[in-house]
Amino acid sequence: MFFFLQLLITDEQLRTQLILALTEDDRLHVDEVARLLTVLQSGVKVDKLAQTATTDGPEFLRKMALSWSESVLRA
């Protein structure tokens, strides 16, 4: 689960595709958003998420900062 969130946060193309899919035809697909949230909520183990966030969090933030700085330098 944490990996999915990391991927979603760091992958701009994936975020864009997800947003486009959930807002297709200029409307928010509420049923699909609700199903996605249900799946995510049922799969989230808070204690595991907290443990992973504290152990992998610093490395994840470093990767985000590097990704951001590379995109700024390319611009």
PQR file with spaces between the fields and no chain letter, atoms N, CA, C, O and H, PARSE charges and radii, in Angstrom:
ATOM       1  N    MET     1       0.819   -1.189    0.000 -0.4000 1.5000
ATOM       2  CA   MET     1       0.000    0.000    0.000 -0.0000 2.0000
ATOM       3  C    MET     1       0.868    1.261    0.000  0.5500 1.7000
ATOM       4  O    MET     1       0.613    2.199   -0.756 -0.5500 1.4000
ATOM       5  N    PHE     2       1.888    1.276    0.847 -0.4000 1.5000
ATOM       6  CA   PHE     2       2.765    2.439    0.920 -0.0000 2.0000
ATOM       7  C    PHE     2       3.467    2.663   -0.415  0.5500 1.7000
ATOM       8  O    PHE     2       3.662    3.800   -0.845 -0.5500 1.4000
ATOM       9  H    PHE     2       2.096    0.514    1.461  0.4000 1.0000
ATOM      10  N    PHE     3       3.847    1.549   -1.071 -0.4000 1.5000
ATOM      11  CA   PHE     3       4.499    1.660   -2.377 -0.0000 2.0000
ATOM      12  C    PHE     3       3.570    2.340   -3.375  0.5500 1.7000
ATOM      13  O    PHE     3       4.010    3.189   -4.151 -0.5500 1.4000
ATOM      14  H    PHE     3       3.688    0.626   -0.722  0.4000 1.0000
ATOM      15  N    PHE     4       2.279    1.973   -3.362 -0.4000 1.5000
ATOM      16  CA   PHE     4       1.316    2.592   -4.270 -0.0000 2.0000
ATOM      17  C    PHE     4       1.236    4.089   -4.021  0.5500 1.7000
ATOM      18  O    PHE     4       1.224    4.877   -4.966 -0.5500 1.4000
ATOM      19  H    PHE     4       1.922    1.284   -2.731  0.4000 1.0000
ATOM      20  N    LEU     5       1.181    4.483   -2.758 -0.4000 1.5000
ATOM      21  CA   LEU     5       1.113    5.905   -2.440 -0.0000 2.0000
ATOM      22  C    LEU     5       2.383    6.629   -2.871  0.5500 1.7000
ATOM      23  O    LEU     5       2.322    7.748   -3.382 -0.5500 1.4000
ATOM      24  H    LEU     5       1.190    3.842   -1.991  0.4000 1.0000
ATOM      25  N    GLN     6       3.536    5.988   -2.664 -0.4000 1.5000
ATOM      26  CA   GLN     6       4.794    6.580   -3.121 -0.0000 2.0000
ATOM      27  C    GLN     6       4.759    6.780   -4.631  0.5500 1.7000
ATOM      28  O    GLN     6       5.118    7.841   -5.141 -0.5500 1.4000
ATOM      29  H    GLN     6       3.585    5.080   -2.249  0.4000 1.0000
ATOM      30  N    LEU     7       4.325    5.753   -5.325 -0.4000 1.5000
ATOM      31  CA   LEU     7       4.265    5.818   -6.790 -0.0000 2.0000
ATOM      32  C    LEU     7       3.311    6.907   -7.235  0.5500 1.7000
ATOM      33  O    LEU     7       3.622    7.665   -8.154 -0.5500 1.4000
ATOM      34  H    LEU     7       4.033    4.891   -4.910  0.4000 1.0000
ATOM      35  N    LEU     8       2.164    6.997   -6.606 -0.4000 1.5000
ATOM      36  CA   LEU     8       1.171    8.000   -6.971 -0.0000 2.0000
ATOM      37  C    LEU     8       1.693    9.413   -6.724  0.5500 1.7000
ATOM      38  O    LEU     8       1.438   10.320   -7.517 -0.5500 1.4000
ATOM      39  H    LEU     8       1.910    6.381   -5.860  0.4000 1.0000
ATOM      40  N    ILE     9       2.411    9.594   -5.641 -0.4000 1.5000
ATOM      41  CA   ILE     9       2.940   10.918   -5.326 -0.0000 2.0000
ATOM      42  C    ILE     9       4.072   11.308   -6.262  0.5500 1.7000
ATOM      43  O    ILE     9       4.172   12.468   -6.663 -0.5500 1.4000
ATOM      44  H    ILE     9       2.617    8.857   -4.998  0.4000 1.0000
ATOM      45  N    THR    10       4.928   10.353   -6.615 -0.4000 1.5000
ATOM      46  CA   THR    10       6.117   10.691   -7.393 -0.0000 2.0000
ATOM      47  C    THR    10       5.921   10.607   -8.902  0.5500 1.7000
ATOM      48  O    THR    10       6.678   11.226   -9.648 -0.5500 1.4000
ATOM      49  H    THR    10       4.847    9.411   -6.289  0.4000 1.0000
ATOM      50  N    ASP    11       4.929    9.861   -9.368 -0.4000 1.5000
ATOM      51  CA   ASP    11       4.747    9.671  -10.806 -0.0000 2.0000
ATOM      52  C    ASP    11       3.680   10.627  -11.330  0.5500 1.7000
ATOM      53  O    ASP    11       2.483   10.377  -11.189 -0.5500 1.4000
ATOM      54  H    ASP    11       4.313    9.358   -8.762  0.4000 1.0000
ATOM      55  N    GLU    12       4.127   11.717  -11.931 -0.4000 1.5000
ATOM      56  CA   GLU    12       3.203   12.748  -12.409 -0.0000 2.0000
ATOM      57  C    GLU    12       2.269   12.206  -13.489  0.5500 1.7000
ATOM      58  O    GLU    12       1.090   12.556  -13.525 -0.5500 1.4000
ATOM      59  H    GLU    12       5.099   11.919  -12.046  0.4000 1.0000
ATOM      60  N    GLN    13       2.790   11.363  -14.358 -0.4000 1.5000
ATOM      61  CA   GLN    13       1.978   10.804  -15.436 -0.0000 2.0000
ATOM      62  C    GLN    13       0.860    9.914  -14.871  0.5500 1.7000
ATOM      63  O    GLN    13      -0.275    9.974  -15.344 -0.5500 1.4000
ATOM      64  H    GLN    13       3.748   11.079  -14.329  0.4000 1.0000
ATOM      65  N    LEU    14       1.171    9.105  -13.881 -0.4000 1.5000
ATOM      66  CA   LEU    14       0.168    8.251  -13.250 -0.0000 2.0000
ATOM      67  C    LEU    14      -0.912    9.098  -12.566  0.5500 1.7000
ATOM      68  O    LEU    14      -2.102    8.806  -12.679 -0.5500 1.4000
ATOM      69  H    LEU    14       2.093    9.056  -13.497  0.4000 1.0000
ATOM      70  N    ARG    15      -0.488   10.144  -11.858 -0.4000 1.5000
ATOM      71  CA   ARG    15      -1.456   11.042  -11.216 -0.0000 2.0000
ATOM      72  C    ARG    15      -2.381   11.662  -12.249  0.5500 1.7000
ATOM      73  O    ARG    15      -3.594   11.720  -12.052 -0.5500 1.4000
ATOM      74  H    ARG    15       0.479   10.381  -11.766  0.4000 1.0000
ATOM      75  N    THR    16      -1.806   12.124  -13.350 -0.4000 1.5000
ATOM      76  CA   THR    16      -2.600   12.750  -14.403 -0.0000 2.0000
ATOM      77  C    THR    16      -3.597   11.771  -14.992  0.5500 1.7000
ATOM      78  O    THR    16      -4.760   12.117  -15.198 -0.5500 1.4000
ATOM      79  H    THR    16      -0.820   12.076  -13.510  0.4000 1.0000
ATOM      80  N    GLN    17      -3.150   10.547  -15.266 -0.4000 1.5000
ATOM      81  CA   GLN    17      -4.045    9.539  -15.826 -0.0000 2.0000
ATOM      82  C    GLN    17      -5.172    9.199  -14.858  0.5500 1.7000
ATOM      83  O    GLN    17      -6.318    9.028  -15.274 -0.5500 1.4000
ATOM      84  H    GLN    17      -2.205   10.266  -15.098  0.4000 1.0000
ATOM      85  N    LEU    18      -4.855    9.102  -13.582 -0.4000 1.5000
ATOM      86  CA   LEU    18      -5.879    8.800  -12.584 -0.0000 2.0000
ATOM      87  C    LEU    18      -6.904    9.926  -12.500  0.5500 1.7000
ATOM      88  O    LEU    18      -8.108    9.673  -12.442 -0.5500 1.4000
ATOM      89  H    LEU    18      -3.924    9.242  -13.245  0.4000 1.0000
ATOM      90  N    ILE    19      -6.432   11.155  -12.492 -0.4000 1.5000
ATOM      91  CA   ILE    19      -7.343   12.304  -12.429 -0.0000 2.0000
ATOM      92  C    ILE    19      -8.206   12.363  -13.685  0.5500 1.7000
ATOM      93  O    ILE    19      -9.410   12.606  -13.599 -0.5500 1.4000
ATOM      94  H    ILE    19      -5.455   11.361  -12.538  0.4000 1.0000
ATOM      95  N    LEU    20      -7.605   12.145  -14.842 -0.4000 1.5000
ATOM      96  CA   LEU    20      -8.379   12.156  -16.090 -0.0000 2.0000
ATOM      97  C    LEU    20      -9.425   11.050  -16.106  0.5500 1.7000
ATOM      98  O    LEU    20     -10.546   11.256  -16.572 -0.5500 1.4000
ATOM      99  H    LEU    20      -6.627   11.948  -14.912  0.4000 1.0000
ATOM     100  N    ALA    21      -9.058    9.877  -15.598 -0.4000 1.5000
ATOM     101  CA   ALA    21     -10.006    8.764  -15.566 -0.0000 2.0000
ATOM     102  C    ALA    21     -11.166    9.043  -14.623  0.5500 1.7000
ATOM     103  O    ALA    21     -12.310    8.697  -14.919 -0.5500 1.4000
ATOM     104  H    ALA    21      -8.148    9.710  -15.219  0.4000 1.0000
ATOM     105  N    LEU    22     -10.875    9.667  -13.493 -0.4000 1.5000
ATOM     106  CA   LEU    22     -11.926    9.925  -12.511 -0.0000 2.0000
ATOM     107  C    LEU    22     -12.768   11.158  -12.843  0.5500 1.7000
ATOM     108  O    LEU    22     -13.808   11.387  -12.225 -0.5500 1.4000
ATOM     109  H    LEU    22      -9.946    9.949  -13.253  0.4000 1.0000
ATOM     110  N    THR    23     -12.318   11.948  -13.820 -0.4000 1.5000
ATOM     111  CA   THR    23     -13.072   13.143  -14.215 -0.0000 2.0000
ATOM     112  C    THR    23     -13.413   13.113  -15.701  0.5500 1.7000
ATOM     113  O    THR    23     -13.575   14.162  -16.324 -0.5500 1.4000
ATOM     114  H    THR    23     -11.473   11.762  -14.322  0.4000 1.0000
ATOM     115  N    GLU    24     -13.520   11.942  -16.256 -0.4000 1.5000
ATOM     116  CA   GLU    24     -13.826   11.782  -17.679 -0.0000 2.0000
ATOM     117  C    GLU    24     -15.158   12.442  -18.013  0.5500 1.7000
ATOM     118  O    GLU    24     -16.068   12.474  -17.185 -0.5500 1.4000
ATOM     119  H    GLU    24     -13.389   11.089  -15.749  0.4000 1.0000
ATOM     120  N    ASP    25     -15.266   12.966  -19.225 -0.4000 1.5000
ATOM     121  CA   ASP    25     -16.481   13.631  -19.713 -0.0000 2.0000
ATOM     122  C    ASP    25     -16.873   14.831  -18.852  0.5500 1.7000
ATOM     123  O    ASP    25     -18.056   15.129  -18.687 -0.5500 1.4000
ATOM     124  H    ASP    25     -14.527   12.941  -19.898  0.4000 1.0000
ATOM     125  N    ASP    26     -15.867   15.515  -18.306 -0.4000 1.5000
ATOM     126  CA   ASP    26     -16.082   16.736  -17.517 -0.0000 2.0000
ATOM     127  C    ASP    26     -17.011   16.520  -16.319  0.5500 1.7000
ATOM     128  O    ASP    26     -17.767   17.415  -15.940 -0.5500 1.4000
ATOM     129  H    ASP    26     -14.906   15.273  -18.440  0.4000 1.0000
ATOM     130  N    ARG    27     -16.945   15.346  -15.740 -0.4000 1.5000
ATOM     131  CA   ARG    27     -17.717   15.102  -14.519 -0.0000 2.0000
ATOM     132  C    ARG    27     -16.921   14.174  -13.622  0.5500 1.7000
ATOM     133  O    ARG    27     -16.143   13.346  -14.096 -0.5500 1.4000
ATOM     134  H    ARG    27     -16.330   14.620  -16.048  0.4000 1.0000
ATOM     135  N    LEU    28     -17.124   14.319  -12.333 -0.4000 1.5000
ATOM     136  CA   LEU    28     -16.446   13.477  -11.358 -0.0000 2.0000
ATOM     137  C    LEU    28     -17.203   12.156  -11.243  0.5500 1.7000
ATOM     138  O    LEU    28     -18.409   12.152  -10.995 -0.5500 1.4000
ATOM     139  H    LEU    28     -17.756   14.991  -11.948  0.4000 1.0000
ATOM     140  N    HIS    29     -16.512   11.054  -11.420 -0.4000 1.5000
ATOM     141  CA   HIS    29     -17.119    9.734  -11.325 -0.0000 2.0000
ATOM     142  C    HIS    29     -17.113    9.307   -9.855  0.5500 1.7000
ATOM     143  O    HIS    29     -16.214    8.597   -9.404 -0.5500 1.4000
ATOM     144  H    HIS    29     -15.533   11.058  -11.621  0.4000 1.0000
ATOM     145  N    VAL    30     -18.124    9.750   -9.127 -0.4000 1.5000
ATOM     146  CA   VAL    30     -18.193    9.577   -7.682 -0.0000 2.0000
ATOM     147  C    VAL    30     -18.204    8.095   -7.302  0.5500 1.7000
ATOM     148  O    VAL    30     -17.543    7.698   -6.342 -0.5500 1.4000
ATOM     149  H    VAL    30     -18.854   10.327   -9.493  0.4000 1.0000
ATOM     150  N    ASP    31     -18.954    7.272   -8.050 -0.4000 1.5000
ATOM     151  CA   ASP    31     -19.018    5.842   -7.727 -0.0000 2.0000
ATOM     152  C    ASP    31     -17.632    5.196   -7.800  0.5500 1.7000
ATOM     153  O    ASP    31     -17.273    4.387   -6.944 -0.5500 1.4000
ATOM     154  H    ASP    31     -19.492    7.594   -8.829  0.4000 1.0000
ATOM     155  N    GLU    32     -16.861    5.557   -8.821 -0.4000 1.5000
ATOM     156  CA   GLU    32     -15.527    4.988   -8.976 -0.0000 2.0000
ATOM     157  C    GLU    32     -14.587    5.486   -7.883  0.5500 1.7000
ATOM     158  O    GLU    32     -13.760    4.727   -7.378 -0.5500 1.4000
ATOM     159  H    GLU    32     -17.153    6.214   -9.517  0.4000 1.0000
ATOM     160  N    VAL    33     -14.711    6.748   -7.521 -0.4000 1.5000
ATOM     161  CA   VAL    33     -13.894    7.297   -6.435 -0.0000 2.0000
ATOM     162  C    VAL    33     -14.230    6.577   -5.129  0.5500 1.7000
ATOM     163  O    VAL    33     -13.332    6.220   -4.366 -0.5500 1.4000
ATOM     164  H    VAL    33     -15.383    7.365   -7.931  0.4000 1.0000
ATOM     165  N    ALA    34     -15.529    6.363   -4.869 -0.4000 1.5000
ATOM     166  CA   ALA    34     -15.951    5.672   -3.651 -0.0000 2.0000
ATOM     167  C    ALA    34     -15.428    4.240   -3.622  0.5500 1.7000
ATOM     168  O    ALA    34     -14.976    3.770   -2.578 -0.5500 1.4000
ATOM     169  H    ALA    34     -16.258    6.653   -5.489  0.4000 1.0000
ATOM     170  N    ARG    35     -15.484    3.539   -4.758 -0.4000 1.5000
ATOM     171  CA   ARG    35     -14.961    2.165   -4.808 -0.0000 2.0000
ATOM     172  C    ARG    35     -13.464    2.150   -4.566  0.5500 1.7000
ATOM     173  O    ARG    35     -12.957    1.288   -3.848 -0.5500 1.4000
ATOM     174  H    ARG    35     -15.851    3.921   -5.606  0.4000 1.0000
ATOM     175  N    LEU    36     -12.756    3.093   -5.159 -0.4000 1.5000
ATOM     176  CA   LEU    36     -11.309    3.174   -4.965 -0.0000 2.0000
ATOM     177  C    LEU    36     -10.979    3.421   -3.494  0.5500 1.7000
ATOM     178  O    LEU    36     -10.081    2.782   -2.945 -0.5500 1.4000
ATOM     179  H    LEU    36     -13.168    3.793   -5.743  0.4000 1.0000
ATOM     180  N    LEU    37     -11.693    4.335   -2.861 -0.4000 1.5000
ATOM     181  CA   LEU    37     -11.459    4.609   -1.444 -0.0000 2.0000
ATOM     182  C    LEU    37     -11.785    3.398   -0.573  0.5500 1.7000
ATOM     183  O    LEU    37     -11.086    3.128    0.404 -0.5500 1.4000
ATOM     184  H    LEU    37     -12.423    4.853   -3.307  0.4000 1.0000
ATOM     185  N    THR    38     -12.833    2.679   -0.920 -0.4000 1.5000
ATOM     186  CA   THR    38     -13.194    1.475   -0.169 -0.0000 2.0000
ATOM     187  C    THR    38     -12.084    0.436   -0.257  0.5500 1.7000
ATOM     188  O    THR    38     -11.709   -0.170    0.747 -0.5500 1.4000
ATOM     189  H    THR    38     -13.401    2.899   -1.713  0.4000 1.0000
ATOM     190  N    VAL    39     -11.564    0.236   -1.460 -0.4000 1.5000
ATOM     191  CA   VAL    39     -10.474   -0.725   -1.643 -0.0000 2.0000
ATOM     192  C    VAL    39      -9.247   -0.292   -0.856  0.5500 1.7000
ATOM     193  O    VAL    39      -8.605   -1.104   -0.190 -0.5500 1.4000
ATOM     194  H    VAL    39     -11.869    0.728   -2.275  0.4000 1.0000
ATOM     195  N    LEU    40      -8.930    0.987   -0.937 -0.4000 1.5000
ATOM     196  CA   LEU    40      -7.755    1.484   -0.226 -0.0000 2.0000
ATOM     197  C    LEU    40      -7.932    1.374    1.290  0.5500 1.7000
ATOM     198  O    LEU    40      -7.000    0.996    2.000 -0.5500 1.4000
ATOM     199  H    LEU    40      -9.452    1.647   -1.478  0.4000 1.0000
ATOM     200  N    GLN    41      -9.116    1.701    1.777 -0.4000 1.5000
ATOM     201  CA   GLN    41      -9.359    1.643    3.216 -0.0000 2.0000
ATOM     202  C    GLN    41      -9.326    0.217    3.739  0.5500 1.7000
ATOM     203  O    GLN    41      -8.816   -0.034    4.830 -0.5500 1.4000
ATOM     204  H    GLN    41      -9.873    2.008    1.200  0.4000 1.0000
ATOM     205  N    SER    42      -9.866   -0.715    2.968 -0.4000 1.5000
ATOM     206  CA   SER    42      -9.883   -2.104    3.440 -0.0000 2.0000
ATOM     207  C    SER    42      -8.484   -2.705    3.414  0.5500 1.7000
ATOM     208  O    SER    42      -8.199   -3.642    4.158 -0.5500 1.4000
ATOM     209  H    SER    42     -10.280   -0.510    2.082  0.4000 1.0000
ATOM     210  N    GLY    43      -7.617   -2.178    2.570 -0.4000 1.5000
ATOM     211  CA   GLY    43      -6.275   -2.718    2.461 -0.0000 2.0000
ATOM     212  C    GLY    43      -5.249   -2.040    3.346  0.5500 1.7000
ATOM     213  O    GLY    43      -4.108   -2.496    3.425 -0.5500 1.4000
ATOM     214  H    GLY    43      -7.849   -1.417    1.965  0.4000 1.0000
ATOM     215  N    VAL    44      -5.627   -0.963    4.009 -0.4000 1.5000
ATOM     216  CA   VAL    44      -4.682   -0.199    4.820 -0.0000 2.0000
ATOM     217  C    VAL    44      -4.649   -0.745    6.239  0.5500 1.7000
ATOM     218  O    VAL    44      -5.672   -0.824    6.919 -0.5500 1.4000
ATOM     219  H    VAL    44      -6.553   -0.592    3.945  0.4000 1.0000
ATOM     220  N    LYS    45      -3.470   -1.114    6.662 -0.4000 1.5000
ATOM     221  CA   LYS    45      -3.248   -1.505    8.054 -0.0000 2.0000
ATOM     222  C    LYS    45      -2.474   -0.351    8.684  0.5500 1.7000
ATOM     223  O    LYS    45      -1.301   -0.133    8.383 -0.5500 1.4000
ATOM     224  H    LYS    45      -2.639   -1.050    6.110  0.4000 1.0000
ATOM     225  N    VAL    46      -3.148    0.376    9.556 -0.4000 1.5000
ATOM     226  CA   VAL    46      -2.598    1.614   10.091 -0.0000 2.0000
ATOM     227  C    VAL    46      -1.253    1.393   10.774  0.5500 1.7000
ATOM     228  O    VAL    46      -0.331    2.186   10.585 -0.5500 1.4000
ATOM     229  H    VAL    46      -4.101    0.198    9.801  0.4000 1.0000
ATOM     230  N    ASP    47      -1.124    0.325   11.567 -0.4000 1.5000
ATOM     231  CA   ASP    47       0.135    0.096   12.256 -0.0000 2.0000
ATOM     232  C    ASP    47       1.271   -0.180   11.271  0.5500 1.7000
ATOM     233  O    ASP    47       2.387    0.304   11.459 -0.5500 1.4000
ATOM     234  H    ASP    47      -1.873   -0.320   11.720  0.4000 1.0000
ATOM     235  N    LYS    48       0.989   -0.953   10.224 -0.4000 1.5000
ATOM     236  CA   LYS    48       2.001   -1.253    9.202 -0.0000 2.0000
ATOM     237  C    LYS    48       2.356    0.017    8.427  0.5500 1.7000
ATOM     238  O    LYS    48       3.527    0.260    8.136 -0.5500 1.4000
ATOM     239  H    LYS    48       0.082   -1.345   10.072  0.4000 1.0000
ATOM     240  N    LEU    49       1.339    0.833    8.091 -0.4000 1.5000
ATOM     241  CA   LEU    49       1.573    2.080    7.375 -0.0000 2.0000
ATOM     242  C    LEU    49       2.439    3.024    8.200  0.5500 1.7000
ATOM     243  O    LEU    49       3.360    3.647    7.671 -0.5500 1.4000
ATOM     244  H    LEU    49       0.387    0.636    8.328  0.4000 1.0000
ATOM     245  N    ALA    50       2.146    3.132    9.496 -0.4000 1.5000
ATOM     246  CA   ALA    50       2.932    4.002   10.368 -0.0000 2.0000
ATOM     247  C    ALA    50       4.372    3.515   10.476  0.5500 1.7000
ATOM     248  O    ALA    50       5.308    4.313   10.431 -0.5500 1.4000
ATOM     249  H    ALA    50       1.398    2.626    9.926  0.4000 1.0000
ATOM     250  N    GLN    51       4.545    2.203   10.620 -0.4000 1.5000
ATOM     251  CA   GLN    51       5.888    1.640   10.718 -0.0000 2.0000
ATOM     252  C    GLN    51       6.667    1.866    9.423  0.5500 1.7000
ATOM     253  O    GLN    51       7.834    2.256    9.454 -0.5500 1.4000
ATOM     254  H    GLN    51       3.785    1.555   10.657  0.4000 1.0000
ATOM     255  N    THR    52       6.025    1.623    8.304 -0.4000 1.5000
ATOM     256  CA   THR    52       6.689    1.813    7.012 -0.0000 2.0000
ATOM     257  C    THR    52       7.021    3.279    6.783  0.5500 1.7000
ATOM     258  O    THR    52       8.095    3.608    6.279 -0.5500 1.4000
ATOM     259  H    THR    52       5.076    1.307    8.279  0.4000 1.0000
ATOM     260  N    ALA    53       6.093    4.161    7.157 -0.4000 1.5000
ATOM     261  CA   ALA    53       6.333    5.589    6.971 -0.0000 2.0000
ATOM     262  C    ALA    53       7.528    6.073    7.782  0.5500 1.7000
ATOM     263  O    ALA    53       8.302    6.911    7.320 -0.5500 1.4000
ATOM     264  H    ALA    53       5.221    3.894    7.567  0.4000 1.0000
ATOM     265  N    THR    54       7.675    5.539    8.999 -0.4000 1.5000
ATOM     266  CA   THR    54       8.797    5.988    9.825 -0.0000 2.0000
ATOM     267  C    THR    54      10.120    5.387    9.372  0.5500 1.7000
ATOM     268  O    THR    54      11.166    6.022    9.501 -0.5500 1.4000
ATOM     269  H    THR    54       7.046    4.858    9.374  0.4000 1.0000
ATOM     270  N    THR    55      10.081    4.170    8.843 -0.4000 1.5000
ATOM     271  CA   THR    55      11.343    3.556    8.412 -0.0000 2.0000
ATOM     272  C    THR    55      11.716    3.958    6.986  0.5500 1.7000
ATOM     273  O    THR    55      12.890    4.185    6.693 -0.5500 1.4000
ATOM     274  H    THR    55       9.230    3.655    8.739  0.4000 1.0000
ATOM     275  N    ASP    56      10.717    4.047    6.094 -0.4000 1.5000
ATOM     276  CA   ASP    56      11.004    4.362    4.693 -0.0000 2.0000
ATOM     277  C    ASP    56      10.784    5.833    4.362  0.5500 1.7000
ATOM     278  O    ASP    56      11.173    6.292    3.288 -0.5500 1.4000
ATOM     279  H    ASP    56       9.763    3.863    6.332  0.4000 1.0000
ATOM     280  N    GLY    57      10.170    6.566    5.268 -0.4000 1.5000
ATOM     281  CA   GLY    57       9.841    7.962    5.017 -0.0000 2.0000
ATOM     282  C    GLY    57      11.011    8.827    4.607  0.5500 1.7000
ATOM     283  O    GLY    57      10.912    9.539    3.607 -0.5500 1.4000
ATOM     284  H    GLY    57       9.854    6.193    6.140  0.4000 1.0000
ATOM     285  N    PRO    58      12.120    8.799    5.336 -0.5600 1.5000
ATOM     286  CA   PRO    58      13.252    9.649    4.953  0.2800 2.0000
ATOM     287  C    PRO    58      13.787    9.347    3.547  0.5500 1.7000
ATOM     288  O    PRO    58      14.109   10.268    2.797 -0.5500 1.4000
ATOM     289  N    GLU    59      13.880    8.077    3.192 -0.4000 1.5000
ATOM     290  CA   GLU    59      14.353    7.714    1.845 -0.0000 2.0000
ATOM     291  C    GLU    59      13.357    8.184    0.792  0.5500 1.7000
ATOM     292  O    GLU    59      13.750    8.683   -0.262 -0.5500 1.4000
ATOM     293  H    GLU    59      13.618    7.329    3.801  0.4000 1.0000
ATOM     294  N    PHE    60      12.074    8.026    1.077 -0.4000 1.5000
ATOM     295  CA   PHE    60      11.037    8.475    0.157 -0.0000 2.0000
ATOM     296  C    PHE    60      11.111    9.988   -0.052  0.5500 1.7000
ATOM     297  O    PHE    60      11.026   10.461   -1.185 -0.5500 1.4000
ATOM     298  H    PHE    60      11.754    7.620    1.933  0.4000 1.0000
ATOM     299  N    LEU    61      11.269   10.742    1.026 -0.4000 1.5000
ATOM     300  CA   LEU    61      11.372   12.194    0.905 -0.0000 2.0000
ATOM     301  C    LEU    61      12.612   12.608    0.124  0.5500 1.7000
ATOM     302  O    LEU    61      12.579   13.577   -0.634 -0.5500 1.4000
ATOM     303  H    LEU    61      11.338   10.358    1.947  0.4000 1.0000
ATOM     304  N    ARG    62      13.708   11.872    0.309 -0.4000 1.5000
ATOM     305  CA   ARG    62      14.922   12.160   -0.455 -0.0000 2.0000
ATOM     306  C    ARG    62      14.674   11.949   -1.939  0.5500 1.7000
ATOM     307  O    ARG    62      15.077   12.772   -2.762 -0.5500 1.4000
ATOM     308  H    ARG    62      13.736   11.084    0.924  0.4000 1.0000
ATOM     309  N    LYS    63      14.009   10.844   -2.286 -0.4000 1.5000
ATOM     310  CA   LYS    63      13.706   10.568   -3.698 -0.0000 2.0000
ATOM     311  C    LYS    63      12.780   11.628   -4.279  0.5500 1.7000
ATOM     312  O    LYS    63      12.948   12.046   -5.425 -0.5500 1.4000
ATOM     313  H    LYS    63      13.682   10.176   -1.618  0.4000 1.0000
ATOM     314  N    MET    64      11.799   12.064   -3.484 -0.4000 1.5000
ATOM     315  CA   MET    64      10.906   13.124   -3.964 -0.0000 2.0000
ATOM     316  C    MET    64      11.669   14.408   -4.223  0.5500 1.7000
ATOM     317  O    MET    64      11.451   15.072   -5.237 -0.5500 1.4000
ATOM     318  H    MET    64      11.662   11.725   -2.553  0.4000 1.0000
ATOM     319  N    ALA    65      12.560   14.759   -3.311 -0.4000 1.5000
ATOM     320  CA   ALA    65      13.347   15.983   -3.471 -0.0000 2.0000
ATOM     321  C    ALA    65      14.247   15.899   -4.695  0.5500 1.7000
ATOM     322  O    ALA    65      14.383   16.871   -5.437 -0.5500 1.4000
ATOM     323  H    ALA    65      12.736   14.219   -2.488  0.4000 1.0000
ATOM     324  N    LEU    66      14.860   14.742   -4.907 -0.4000 1.5000
ATOM     325  CA   LEU    66      15.705   14.568   -6.091 -0.0000 2.0000
ATOM     326  C    LEU    66      14.885   14.655   -7.369  0.5500 1.7000
ATOM     327  O    LEU    66      15.306   15.289   -8.337 -0.5500 1.4000
ATOM     328  H    LEU    66      14.750   13.952   -4.304  0.4000 1.0000
ATOM     329  N    SER    67      13.725   14.026   -7.377 -0.4000 1.5000
ATOM     330  CA   SER    67      12.852   14.066   -8.546 -0.0000 2.0000
ATOM     331  C    SER    67      12.421   15.497   -8.844  0.5500 1.7000
ATOM     332  O    SER    67      12.421   15.932   -9.996 -0.5500 1.4000
ATOM     333  H    SER    67      13.383   13.511   -6.591  0.4000 1.0000
ATOM     334  N    TRP    68      12.055   16.219   -7.795 -0.4000 1.5000
ATOM     335  CA   TRP    68      11.630   17.595   -7.966 -0.0000 2.0000
ATOM     336  C    TRP    68      12.778   18.455   -8.488  0.5500 1.7000
ATOM     337  O    TRP    68      12.584   19.261   -9.399 -0.5500 1.4000
ATOM     338  H    TRP    68      12.054   15.865   -6.860  0.4000 1.0000
ATOM     339  N    SER    69      13.970   18.289   -7.919 -0.4000 1.5000
ATOM     340  CA   SER    69      15.100   19.113   -8.345 -0.0000 2.0000
ATOM     341  C    SER    69      15.497   18.800   -9.781  0.5500 1.7000
ATOM     342  O    SER    69      15.890   19.700  -10.524 -0.5500 1.4000
ATOM     343  H    SER    69      14.128   17.635   -7.180  0.4000 1.0000
ATOM     344  N    GLU    70      15.400   17.530  -10.183 -0.4000 1.5000
ATOM     345  CA   GLU    70      15.701   17.184  -11.574 -0.0000 2.0000
ATOM     346  C    GLU    70      14.699   17.827  -12.530  0.5500 1.7000
ATOM     347  O    GLU    70      15.082   18.305  -13.598 -0.5500 1.4000
ATOM     348  H    GLU    70      15.081   16.799   -9.580  0.4000 1.0000
ATOM     349  N    SER    71      13.428   17.843  -12.158 -0.4000 1.5000
ATOM     350  CA   SER    71      12.430   18.454  -13.029 -0.0000 2.0000
ATOM     351  C    SER    71      12.628   19.966  -13.104  0.5500 1.7000
ATOM     352  O    SER    71      12.390   20.562  -14.155 -0.5500 1.4000
ATOM     353  H    SER    71      13.117   17.455  -11.290  0.4000 1.0000
ATOM     354  N    VAL    72      13.056   20.595  -12.018 -0.4000 1.5000
ATOM     355  CA   VAL    72      13.319   22.030  -12.025 -0.0000 2.0000
ATOM     356  C    VAL    72      14.524   22.344  -12.888  0.5500 1.7000
ATOM     357  O    VAL    72      14.520   23.326  -13.630 -0.5500 1.4000
ATOM     358  H    VAL    72      13.249   20.111  -11.164  0.4000 1.0000
ATOM     359  N    LEU    73      15.556   21.517  -12.798 -0.4000 1.5000
ATOM     360  CA   LEU    73      16.759   21.754  -13.581 -0.0000 2.0000
ATOM     361  C    LEU    73      16.518   21.552  -15.078  0.5500 1.7000
ATOM     362  O    LEU    73      17.146   22.215  -15.903 -0.5500 1.4000
ATOM     363  H    LEU    73      15.559   20.719  -12.195  0.4000 1.0000
ATOM     364  N    ARG    74      15.608   20.635  -15.429 -0.4000 1.5000
ATOM     365  CA   ARG    74      15.292   20.390  -16.846 -0.0000 2.0000
ATOM     366  C    ARG    74      14.515   21.558  -17.449  0.5500 1.7000
ATOM     367  O    ARG    74      14.601   21.803  -18.652 -0.5500 1.4000
ATOM     368  H    ARG    74      15.098   20.096  -14.758  0.4000 1.0000
ATOM     369  N    ALA    75      13.760   22.280  -16.623 -0.4000 1.5000
ATOM     370  CA   ALA    75      12.900   23.340  -17.127 -0.0000 2.0000
ATOM     371  C    ALA    75      13.658   24.576  -17.530  0.5500 1.7000
ATOM     372  O    ALA    75      13.055   25.553  -17.973 -0.5500 1.4000
ATOM     373  H    ALA    75      13.691   22.081  -15.646  0.4000 1.0000
